[in-house]
Amino acid sequence: MNPALLKRTNRLMHLFQKSDLHSGTYARPLYELIELVGIDEKAKTVIFESPVTEFQTNNIGSVHGGCLMTYIDIVTTIGIYTFSRDDKATTSANITTDFMAPGELGTTLSLVAKMDKIGKRLAFSSAEIYSKESNQLVAKGSHIKAFLPMDFKGIKDLKDEDFLI
């Protein structure tokens, strides 16, 4: 694994999980659950895992669709920043999700984000979410993000001593 990419992704994970930047936001509890598993530089892919806990489920005991869509947003965003040479803020221009099977309480989700194209103004990515235990595809989606004409708040302020690599 490329040490520079690993360092950058760990910085991003720290920013999303532990800094005040996302404190109190809708997605913060999900950011706190994900764990980086691997980075494939050649395939421009970032892989995460997350346990399925009760707060993520709907009234029938499977992962809520909104939670799965948020995971697609999270992992593709981290992937875009991992492989982008730009630290500009981004916003979602389009995100789609197809739900294939239930994610069950007590299992672990494998979240695979692929960067399809990162341009100057737009980034195109896709993600697949699997049950780690059964390797069954739970959801898949695509995400287009637009780069904004402002810096990504917080990323340039992080120092190596702020987190463990």
Secondary structure, DSSP 8 states (H G I E B T S, - for coil): --HHHHHHHHHHHHHHHTSGGGTT-TTHHHHHH-EEEEEETTTTEEEEEEE--GGGB-TTSBB-HHHHHHHHHHHHHHHHHHH-S--EEEEEEEEEEEE-S--BTT-EEEEEEEEEEE-SSEEEEEEEEEETTT--EEEEEEEEEEEEEEE-TTGGG--GGGS--
